[in-house]
Amino acid sequence: MPSPILQPVIALVLWSFVMWAWLYATRIPAMIRLKIPADPRKPNSAFTDSLPPQVRWKADNYNHLMEQPTLFYAVALTLALIGQGGGLNGWLAWNYVAVRVVHSLVQANLNIILLRFSIFMVGSLVLLALTVRAAMAVF
């Protein structure tokens, strides 16, 4: 039977694809509506600066899901490999995923920086706790 911690790992990957779809579902119509050309000679910043903020927020969040969650994946897979993916570790993993989903929804819809940062810090602390537990198990 697979380790229970693999479920939140896959859930976060699936959520990343939800954000990926959402970013293109908003970006492509905005590009068409605003007649923004996809010019490879221009720097990426010129393209992103021409998009409305509410459109950029989805892409920003997708990029964020490719950053800190990579640490989560490494820690969760380590715990799965050593047979420590259940119990409190599984609970922490699911909580990390839930916090990342909330973070995504706040960033993609409202982007209130202080609120988003507070949610990010909660997730970081959950990930730190999971990492410390993994470190105690492997050292």
N, C-alpha and C positions, 0 to 999 in steps of 0.2 A: 504494500500500500504506500502511495506517495506521501511525503511529509506534508502535514497540514499547512505549513508556511508557504508552500508553493501556490496555494489558492490566492492569497493576497498579492503575490508576485504577478500572477497572470492577470488578476483584476486590475492592477495598476498599468500593466502593458495595454490591456483592453481600453482602459480610460484614456491612455495616451493616444490611442487610435480614434477615440471619440473626439478628443481635442483636435487631432489632425483633420478629421472630416469637417469639424466645425470651422476651423480656420479657412479651409478652402471653400466651404459653403458661404462664407462671408467675403473672403478675399476676391474670388473670381467675379462675383456680381459687382463688387465695388470697382474693380479694374474696368469692367465693361461700362458701367454707369459713368465713371469719371474719365473714360478713354485713356487709361494709363497704359502706355506700351511696356512690354517686357523687353527692355533694351539691355542686352548683355554688356554693352560698352559703358553703361552708367554704373556707378557704385551702388551697392545694395542699399545704402542709406538714402539715396535719391528716390529709390522705389518705395521704401517703407515710409519716408517722410511725406510722400504724396497720398498715402492711404489715411482715411479717417482714424482717429484714435481707437474707436470702438472696434474697428477691424483689426488693427495692430495688436490689441490686447490678446486676442485669441492666439495669434502667432507667438507673441511673447510668452504666453503661458505654455504653449507646446514646447518652446525652447527650454523653458524652466523644467519641464518634465523630463528633459534629456540631461539635466544637470544633477542635482542632489539625489534624485531617485536612483541614479547609478550606484551610489553607495548603499542604498537600501537593497538593491538587487544582489550586490556582492555579499552583504551581511546575511540576508535571508537565505541565499543559496549555500553559504557556509554553514548556517544552522541546519539546513535541510540535510546537507552531506554528513554532518556529524550526529544526526539523529536528535537534534534539539529544536525541532521546528514546531512543537506543539505547546500547549499550556500558555504560560505568560508570554513566551516569545511569539506565539501565534496571535495572541490578543494584541500585543504591541504592534505587530505587523499590520493587522487589520486596522488598527487605530491610525497608523501612519498613512495607509491608503485613504481612509476616510478624511483625514485632515488635508491630504493632497487634493482630493476631489473638491472639498470646500474651498481650498485655496484657488483652484482652477475656476470655480464658479464665481468667486468674488472678483478675481482678476479679469475674467472674460466679460463680466457684466457691469461691474461698478468701478473696479480698479481704485478703490480707496486705499491709498498707500499704507497708512498706519494700520488699518484693519488687516490688509494683506500681509504686512510684516508681522503682525501679532500671530496670525494663523501660521505663517512660515516658521516662526520661532517655536510654537507649540509642536509642529511637526518635527523640527530639528531636535527638540528635546526628546521626543518619542524615539526618533532614530538614534540619538545618542544612547538612550537607555538600552535599546536593542543591541547596539554595538558593544556597549560595556558588557552586557550579558554574553554576547558572542566571544568577546575577549576572555572573559572568565572561563568559558568552556574550552577554549583552544590553548590557553597558556597554562 
